[in-house]
Amino acid sequence: MRIGILTYHGVSNEGSVLQALSLWTLLSRRFPKDEVEIIDYIPWRTWSRNLKPLISPKVGLRKKLYALGKLRQLRSLLRRSGALGPRIWTSDRLGPARKALEKAGYDTLVVGSDTVWEVREDGFLPPPPNLFFLPDVRGVQKMGFAASSDKGRRYQPGDGRWDQLGAYLRDFDFVSVRDEETRRMLIDCGVEADEIRMMADPTLLSAWEGALEHESCDDGPQAVGKKAALWVFMPEFSRALRNGLEERGYEVVDLTKHWTADATGRSLFAPLRHDLWARIRSIRSQSVLFTDRFHGSILTMKTSSVPVVFVEHAERYPNSSSKGRDLFERLDLTEWIWRAPNERHLDGREFSRVCQLLESESLDPGFRRSALLDLGRASEPVVEEVVERIESARPKLA
């Protein structure tokens, strides 16, 4: 049997690649005698976003080399694992992409995870309905695995396009999502609530760390003194946060500008040597990480004992519906969420609260990893259901 994973692996983003690798690892181990592969479908819109920093005259040469090195390293990680299937159509046009997918001859299609059901018109994927909704794809089992939507919900119930997406989603044989906001979106689309399963992100279900060849969490550099890493994609807010932390005696590094915390390589081509494990080691040398990255939070908590403060953009998530909040609340780490009401300035009261939390930090680092493991274990019944569904379809597909 051929199992194809249609996922969000083509962006220059560590988390997207790790979740794709995690899902492939999980299914490959459950179906060792079958052909399991990531469908190497990267729409042109996604490629254009990856290429933007490489061709922009506003981006300096060193940053261009870093963007190229990062893209190469992440693609190489997937290739070395053996996860990638052959490249299929790269056009944004649905018709040719669907035809190429059907020609590949998969028996089961697994869509997920990450924001595969993006409903923004201006997102990284083609405007919906795109291939990830499997519109009018026939003769194949359709499974949604820890799928997610995005922060934009431009359509409203009753809108013809919204109803169309609902029809495609109801055509799936099985649907599981990784967050409450996506669950609500599916219900708005007409998917029955009792047909939707909640589960953790694949990075919490599979041991992907071995692919990075990293050492144990207890080895390597540890923080000495007050050191803070920023992995926040709000430039003005990040600058204000940096200034505030430095006033409190922290040594601060911005990971959105440096590929590692000790990025001091003098060679012009040093940025080409982007290494995900080097980033992990850099984070582990800090005493705290501030981030608005969902997978960045998981990456840090799974591979280090560094406390993570998740920054939620209030302007982007007015209803407190971010994926990071959903994760931290399920981990019972709500106090480690910093809701930033403004992307340009610090909220002094909230900043003081977070600093006091850090200075009086008594939470056992092992608790975070234990909470992650518990969240993953809670999803095991859903994983078993996915496996049973795929197995039950085998005689029909033979």
C-alpha positions as CSV (number, residue, x, y, z in Angstrom):
1,M,0.0,0.0,0.0
2,R,1.2,3.5,-0.8
3,I,0.6,6.2,1.9
4,G,1.3,9.8,0.8
5,I,1.7,12.6,3.3
6,L,0.6,16.0,2.0
7,T,2.1,18.5,4.4
8,Y,3.6,21.9,4.9
9,H,7.3,21.0,4.5
10,G,8.5,23.4,1.8
11,V,8.8,26.6,3.7
12,S,12.1,27.7,5.1
13,N,11.0,27.0,8.7
14,E,12.5,24.6,11.2
15,G,9.2,23.7,12.8
16,S,7.5,22.9,9.5
17,V,10.2,20.5,8.5
18,L,10.3,18.9,12.0
19,Q,6.6,18.2,12.0
20,A,6.8,16.7,8.6
21,L,9.7,14.5,9.6
22,S,7.8,13.5,12.8
23,L,4.7,12.5,11.0
24,W,6.6,10.5,8.4
25,T,8.6,8.8,11.1
26,L,5.5,7.8,13.1
27,L,3.7,6.4,10.0
28,S,6.8,4.6,8.7
29,R,7.2,2.8,12.0
30,R,3.5,1.8,12.0
31,F,3.5,0.6,8.4
32,P,7.1,-0.8,7.9
33,K,6.1,-3.0,5.0
34,D,4.3,-0.3,3.1
35,E,5.5,2.7,1.1
36,V,5.2,5.8,3.2
37,E,6.5,9.1,1.8
38,I,6.1,12.8,2.0
39,I,4.6,14.1,-1.2
40,D,7.1,16.7,-2.5
41,Y,4.5,19.2,-3.5
42,I,5.6,22.8,-3.0
43,P,3.4,25.3,-4.8
44,W,4.9,28.2,-6.6
45,R,3.6,30.6,-4.0
46,T,5.5,28.8,-1.3
47,W,8.7,28.8,-3.4
48,S,8.3,32.5,-4.2
49,R,8.2,33.2,-0.4
50,N,11.4,31.2,0.1
51,L,13.1,33.0,-2.8
52,K,12.1,36.5,-1.7
53,P,15.0,37.2,0.6
54,L,17.4,35.8,-2.0
55,I,16.4,38.3,-4.7
56,S,15.3,41.3,-2.7
57,P,17.7,44.3,-3.1
58,K,16.9,45.3,0.5
59,V,18.4,42.1,1.9
60,G,22.2,42.1,2.4
61,L,24.5,39.4,1.1
62,R,25.1,37.8,4.5
63,K,21.4,37.4,5.1
64,K,20.9,36.1,1.6
65,L,23.6,33.4,2.2
66,Y,21.9,32.6,5.5
67,A,18.5,32.2,3.8
68,L,20.0,29.9,1.2
69,G,22.0,27.9,3.7
70,K,18.9,27.4,5.9
71,L,16.7,26.3,3.0
72,R,19.4,23.8,1.8
73,Q,20.0,22.4,5.2
74,L,16.3,21.8,5.9
75,R,15.8,20.2,2.5
76,S,18.8,18.0,3.1
77,L,17.4,16.9,6.4
78,L,14.3,15.5,4.7
79,R,16.3,13.9,1.9
80,R,18.8,12.2,4.2
81,S,15.9,10.7,6.2
82,G,14.5,9.1,3.1
83,A,11.1,10.7,3.7
84,L,10.7,12.6,0.4
85,G,8.9,11.1,-2.5
86,P,9.3,12.3,-6.1
87,R,8.6,16.0,-6.9
88,I,5.2,16.6,-8.3
89,W,3.6,19.7,-9.8
90,T,4.7,23.0,-8.4
91,S,2.1,25.3,-10.0
92,D,-0.5,27.1,-7.9
93,R,-3.2,25.9,-10.3
94,L,-5.4,23.3,-8.7
95,G,-6.3,21.3,-11.8
96,P,-2.8,20.3,-12.8
97,A,-1.7,19.7,-9.2
98,R,-4.7,17.5,-8.6
99,K,-4.0,15.5,-11.8
100,A,-0.4,15.0,-10.8
101,L,-1.5,13.8,-7.3
102,E,-4.0,11.3,-8.8
103,K,-1.4,10.0,-11.3
104,A,1.0,9.2,-8.4
105,G,-1.3,6.4,-7.4
106,Y,-1.5,6.7,-3.6
107,D,-4.0,4.5,-1.7
108,T,-4.2,6.7,1.4
109,L,-3.5,10.4,1.6
110,V,-2.7,11.9,5.0
111,V,-3.0,15.7,5.2
112,G,-1.2,17.3,8.1
113,S,0.0,18.7,10.2
114,D,0.8,22.4,10.5
115,T,-1.4,25.0,8.9
116,V,-2.3,22.9,5.9
117,W,-5.9,24.2,5.9
118,E,-4.9,27.8,5.5
119,V,-7.9,30.0,4.7
120,R,-6.0,33.3,4.1
121,E,-6.0,34.7,0.6
122,D,-2.5,36.1,1.2
123,G,-0.9,33.1,2.9
124,F,2.0,30.8,2.0
125,L,-0.3,28.4,0.1
126,P,-2.4,29.0,-3.0
127,P,-5.8,30.6,-2.2
128,P,-8.3,28.0,-0.9
129,P,-9.6,25.7,-1.9
130,N,-6.2,24.4,-2.8
131,L,-4.7,20.8,-3.0
132,F,-4.5,20.4,0.7
133,F,-8.3,20.3,0.9
134,L,-8.2,17.4,-1.6
135,P,-11.1,18.9,-3.6
136,D,-12.8,16.3,-5.9
137,V,-9.9,13.8,-5.4
138,R,-11.6,10.4,-5.8
139,G,-10.8,6.7,-5.2
140,V,-8.4,7.3,-2.3
141,Q,-8.7,7.3,1.5
142,K,-8.5,10.8,3.0
143,M,-7.1,11.3,6.5
144,G,-6.6,14.6,8.3
145,F,-3.8,14.2,10.9
146,A,-3.3,16.9,13.6
147,A,-4.2,19.4,10.9
148,S,-4.4,23.1,11.6
149,S,-5.8,26.3,10.1
150,D,-4.2,29.7,10.4
151,K,-4.8,33.0,12.2
152,G,-6.8,34.4,9.4
153,R,-10.5,33.5,8.9
154,R,-11.4,35.8,6.0
155,Y,-14.5,33.8,5.1
156,Q,-17.7,33.8,7.2
157,P,-20.3,31.0,7.6
158,G,-22.8,31.4,4.9
159,D,-20.2,32.6,2.4
160,G,-20.3,30.3,-0.7
161,R,-16.5,29.8,-0.5
162,W,-16.8,28.8,3.2
163,D,-19.5,26.3,2.4
164,Q,-17.4,24.9,-0.4
165,L,-14.5,24.3,2.0
166,G,-16.9,22.6,4.3
167,A,-18.0,20.2,1.6
168,Y,-14.4,19.2,0.9
169,L,-13.6,18.7,4.6
170,R,-16.7,16.6,5.2
171,D,-15.5,14.4,2.4
172,F,-12.5,13.3,4.5
173,D,-12.7,9.7,6.0
174,F,-11.1,10.9,9.2
175,V,-10.2,14.2,10.7
176,S,-8.0,15.1,13.6
177,V,-6.8,18.6,14.5
178,R,-4.1,19.9,16.9
179,D,-5.8,22.9,18.4
180,E,-9.2,24.2,19.5
181,E,-9.4,27.1,17.0
182,T,-9.2,24.7,14.0
183,R,-11.8,22.5,15.6
184,R,-14.2,25.5,15.8
185,M,-13.4,26.3,12.2
186,L,-14.4,22.8,11.1
187,I,-17.6,22.9,13.1
188,D,-18.4,26.3,11.4
189,C,-17.8,24.5,8.1
190,G,-20.4,21.9,8.9
191,V,-18.2,19.1,10.1
192,E,-19.9,17.2,13.0
193,A,-18.2,17.9,16.3
194,D,-18.1,14.2,17.3
195,E,-16.3,13.4,14.0
196,I,-13.4,15.6,15.0
197,R,-10.5,14.2,17.1
198,M,-8.1,16.4,19.1
199,M,-4.5,15.4,19.3
200,A,-1.0,16.7,19.8
201,D,1.3,18.0,17.1
202,P,3.4,15.2,15.5
203,T,6.6,16.6,17.0
204,L,5.2,15.5,20.4
205,L,4.3,12.0,19.1
206,S,7.6,10.9,17.5
207,A,11.2,10.9,18.4
208,W,12.6,13.1,15.7
209,E,15.6,14.2,17.7
210,G,17.7,11.3,16.5
211,A,17.6,12.8,13.0
212,L,19.5,15.8,14.3
213,E,22.2,13.7,15.9
214,H,22.1,15.8,19.0
215,E,23.4,14.9,22.4
216,S,21.2,14.3,25.5
217,C,19.5,17.3,27.1
218,D,21.8,17.1,30.1
219,D,25.0,17.5,28.1
220,G,26.5,20.6,26.4
221,P,26.7,24.3,27.3
222,Q,24.5,25.6,30.1
223,A,23.6,29.2,30.9
224,V,26.1,31.2,32.9
225,G,24.6,34.5,34.2
226,K,21.6,36.2,32.8
227,K,21.2,35.4,29.1
228,A,18.1,35.8,27.0
229,A,17.4,34.7,23.4
230,L,14.7,36.4,21.4
231,W,12.9,34.5,18.6
232,V,10.1,37.0,18.1
233,F,9.0,38.2,14.7
234,M,7.8,41.7,15.8
235,P,10.8,44.0,15.1
236,E,9.7,47.0,17.2
237,F,8.5,44.9,20.1
238,S,11.6,42.8,20.0
239,R,13.8,46.0,20.1
240,A,11.8,47.3,23.1
241,L,12.1,43.9,24.8
242,R,15.8,43.7,24.2
243,N,16.3,47.2,25.8
244,G,14.1,46.3,28.8
245,L,16.1,43.0,29.4
246,E,19.4,44.7,29.0
247,E,18.4,47.3,31.6
248,R,17.8,44.4,33.9
249,G,21.3,43.0,33.3
250,Y,20.5,40.4,30.7
251,E,22.9,39.6,27.8
252,V,20.5,39.4,24.8
253,V,20.8,37.7,21.4
254,D,18.2,38.0,18.6
255,L,17.8,34.7,16.9
256,T,15.8,36.2,14.0
257,K,19.0,38.0,13.0
258,H,21.6,35.3,13.9
259,W,21.4,31.7,13.1
260,T,23.0,30.8,16.4
261,A,23.5,32.7,19.6
262,D,27.3,32.7,19.1
263,A,27.1,33.7,15.4
264,T,30.6,35.3,15.3
265,G,31.9,33.6,12.2
266,R,34.1,36.0,10.3
267,S,33.9,34.0,7.0
268,L,31.6,35.6,4.5
269,F,30.2,32.1,3.7
270,A,29.8,31.1,7.4
271,P,26.0,31.7,7.1
272,L,25.8,28.9,4.5
273,R,26.6,26.4,7.2
274,H,23.2,26.7,8.8
275,D,22.8,23.9,11.3
276,L,19.6,23.2,13.3
277,W,21.6,21.4,16.0
278,A,23.8,24.5,16.3
279,R,20.7,26.5,16.9
280,I,19.5,24.1,19.6
281,R,22.9,24.2,21.3
282,S,22.7,28.0,21.2
283,I,19.3,28.1,22.8
284,R,20.5,25.7,25.5
285,S,23.2,28.2,26.5
286,Q,20.6,30.8,27.4
287,S,18.7,31.2,30.7
288,V,15.4,32.0,29.0
289,L,13.9,32.1,25.5
290,F,11.2,34.6,24.4
291,T,9.4,33.4,21.3
292,D,6.2,33.6,19.3
293,R,7.0,30.4,17.4
294,F,4.8,27.4,18.1
295,H,7.4,24.8,17.1
296,G,10.2,26.9,18.5
297,S,8.6,26.4,21.9
298,I,8.4,22.6,21.4
299,L,11.9,22.4,20.0
300,T,13.3,24.2,23.1
301,M,11.3,22.3,25.7
302,K,12.1,18.9,24.1
303,T,15.8,19.5,23.8
304,S,16.7,21.7,26.7
305,S,15.8,22.8,30.2
306,V,15.6,26.5,29.2
307,P,12.3,28.1,30.3
308,V,10.2,29.4,27.4
309,V,8.0,32.6,27.5
310,F,5.5,32.4,24.7
311,V,4.6,35.8,23.2
312,E,1.1,36.0,21.8
313,H,0.3,38.9,19.5
314,A,-3.0,40.4,20.7
315,E,-3.5,42.3,17.4
316,R,-3.1,39.1,15.4
317,Y,-5.1,37.0,17.8
318,P,-7.8,39.2,19.3
319,N,-9.7,36.2,20.7
320,S,-6.6,34.7,22.3
321,S,-6.7,31.8,19.8
322,S,-3.0,31.3,19.0
323,K,-1.6,27.8,18.6
324,G,1.0,28.6,21.2
325,R,-1.6,29.6,23.8
326,D,-3.5,26.4,23.0
327,L,-0.3,24.4,23.6
328,F,0.8,26.1,26.8
329,E,-2.7,25.9,28.3
330,R,-2.8,22.2,27.6
331,L,0.6,21.9,29.2
332,D,-0.6,23.8,32.3
333,L,1.9,26.6,31.6
334,T,-0.5,29.4,31.2
335,E,1.5,31.8,33.4
336,W,4.3,31.5,30.8
337,I,2.2,33.2,28.1
338,W,2.9,36.9,27.5
339,R,0.0,38.5,25.8
340,A,1.4,41.5,24.0
341,P,-1.4,44.0,23.3
342,N,0.8,46.1,21.0
343,E,3.4,44.9,18.5
344,R,5.4,48.2,18.8
345,H,5.7,48.8,22.6
346,L,6.1,46.8,25.8
347,D,3.4,46.6,28.4
348,G,5.4,47.6,31.5
349,R,3.2,45.7,33.9
350,E,3.3,42.4,31.9
351,F,7.0,42.8,31.4
352,S,7.5,43.2,35.2
353,R,5.3,40.1,35.8
354,V,7.4,38.0,33.4
355,C,10.7,39.2,34.9
356,Q,9.5,38.4,38.4
357,L,8.4,35.0,37.2
358,L,11.9,34.4,35.8
359,E,13.7,35.7,38.9
360,S,11.6,33.5,41.2
361,E,11.5,30.6,38.7
362,S,11.1,27.4,40.7
363,L,9.4,25.2,38.1
364,D,11.3,21.9,37.7
365,P,12.6,21.8,34.1
366,G,11.7,18.1,34.1
367,F,8.0,19.1,34.6
368,R,8.0,20.7,31.1
369,R,9.4,17.6,29.4
370,S,7.0,15.4,31.5
371,A,4.1,17.6,30.5
372,L,5.0,17.3,26.8
373,L,5.3,13.5,27.2
374,D,1.9,13.4,28.9
375,L,0.3,15.4,26.1
376,G,1.8,13.0,23.5
377,R,0.6,10.0,25.4
378,A,-2.9,11.4,25.6
379,S,-3.0,11.4,21.8
380,E,-2.1,7.7,21.5
381,P,-5.7,6.5,21.2
382,V,-6.2,8.9,18.3
383,V,-3.0,7.6,16.7
384,E,-4.3,4.1,17.1
385,E,-7.6,5.0,15.5
386,V,-5.7,6.5,12.5
387,V,-3.7,3.2,12.1
388,E,-6.8,1.1,12.4
389,R,-8.6,3.2,9.8
390,I,-5.8,2.9,7.3
391,E,-5.5,-0.9,8.0
392,S,-9.3,-1.4,7.6
393,A,-9.1,0.2,4.2
394,R,-6.4,-2.1,3.0
395,P,-8.7,-4.9,1.7
396,K,-10.9,-2.4,-0.1
397,L,-7.8,-0.9,-1.8
398,A,-6.1,-4.2,-2.7
